[in-house]
Amino acid sequence: MINDHILINDKSDWTDLAPGLRRKLIHTNHLMMVVVEFTNGPAEVPFHDHPHEQVSYIAEGELILFIKGVGEQKLQKGDLFAIPSGIPHTVQTLTPVVRIIDSFTPIREEFV
């Protein structure tokens, strides 16, 4: 931390969530960025929703994004997607490594 208003955390620790799944994050009072990395080959995440708005960038790999009531979309490195609050969604990874950069507002207190 530099002062009460600026935070630099370029060496944040990874949190292991499951074998082959980890994340690290940084946040302010109202915005959160989370790097999620899948290294367990093709994998599926359960459908979930949350009250947070989410904008995501695929930094590495390929996946299928499923949005309840909308369908599925194949995404790859360089693609972006946004999920409004309360919309059920999930991903299925297609490559051995997938890295997603998620931004949430408000911050997800359960991640901190």
C-alpha positions in Angstrom: 0.0 0.0 0.0 1.3 3.5 -0.9 -1.3 5.6 1.0 -4.9 5.4 2.0 -6.1 5.9 -1.5 -3.6 4.0 -3.7 -2.9 0.3 -3.5 -0.2 -1.5 -5.4 -0.2 -5.2 -5.0 1.8 -6.7 -7.9 3.0 -9.7 -5.8 -0.3 -10.8 -4.3 -0.5 -14.4 -3.2 -2.5 -17.0 -5.0 -5.3 -18.7 -3.2 -5.8 -22.4 -4.0 -9.5 -23.1 -4.4 -9.3 -26.7 -5.7 -6.7 -28.8 -7.4 -5.8 -27.0 -10.6 -7.9 -23.9 -9.7 -6.5 -20.8 -8.0 -7.1 -17.0 -7.8 -5.5 -13.8 -6.7 -7.2 -10.4 -6.3 -7.0 -6.7 -5.7 -9.8 -4.3 -4.7 -10.8 -0.8 -3.7 -13.9 0.0 -1.7 -16.2 -0.4 -4.8 -14.3 -2.4 -7.4 -12.5 -5.8 -7.4 -10.3 -7.5 -10.0 -9.7 -11.2 -9.7 -7.3 -13.4 -11.7 -8.7 -16.9 -12.0 -6.5 -19.7 -13.3 -7.5 -23.2 -14.3 -4.6 -25.6 -14.8 -6.6 -28.9 -14.5 -7.3 -29.3 -18.2 -10.9 -29.2 -19.4 -13.1 -28.5 -16.4 -16.6 -27.3 -15.5 -17.7 -24.8 -12.9 -21.2 -25.2 -11.4 -23.9 -22.7 -12.5 -23.9 -19.7 -10.1 -25.1 -16.2 -9.8 -24.3 -13.2 -7.6 -25.6 -9.7 -6.9 -22.3 -8.3 -8.4 -21.9 -7.0 -11.9 -19.1 -8.8 -13.7 -16.9 -8.0 -16.6 -14.3 -10.5 -17.7 -11.3 -10.8 -20.1 -10.0 -14.2 -21.3 -6.2 -13.8 -20.9 -5.3 -17.3 -21.8 -7.0 -20.4 -23.3 -10.4 -21.3 -24.6 -13.7 -21.9 -22.9 -17.5 -22.1 -23.3 -19.5 -19.5 -21.5 -23.0 -20.7 -20.6 -25.6 -18.1 -19.6 -29.0 -19.4 -18.4 -31.8 -18.3 -20.8 -29.3 -17.0 -23.3 -27.3 -20.1 -24.4 -23.6 -20.7 -24.9 -20.7 -18.9 -26.5 -17.2 -20.2 -27.3 -14.6 -17.7 -26.2 -10.8 -17.6 -26.5 -7.8 -15.5 -25.5 -8.6 -11.8 -26.1 -12.4 -12.1 -25.8 -14.5 -10.1 -23.3 -17.8 -10.8 -21.7 -20.1 -9.1 -19.2 -22.7 -10.6 -16.8 -25.4 -8.4 -15.1 -26.1 -9.1 -11.5 -28.3 -12.1 -10.7 -27.9 -13.9 -14.0 -26.9 -17.6 -13.6 -23.8 -18.5 -15.6 -20.9 -20.9 -15.8 -17.8 -21.8 -17.8 -16.4 -25.0 -19.2 -12.7 -24.8 -20.0 -11.5 -26.4 -23.2 -7.7 -26.1 -22.9 -5.2 -27.2 -20.3 -4.7 -23.7 -19.0 -7.4 -21.0 -18.9 -6.8 -17.6 -17.2 -9.7 -15.2 -16.7 -9.5 -11.6 -15.4 -12.8 -10.8 -13.7 -13.9 -7.4 -12.4 -16.7 -7.1 -10.0 -18.7 -4.3 -8.5 -19.4 -4.0 -5.7 -16.6 -6.1 -4.3 -17.2 -9.7 -3.4 -16.8 -9.7 0.3 -16.7 -13.5 0.4 -13.4 -13.4 -1.6 -11.6 -11.0 0.7 
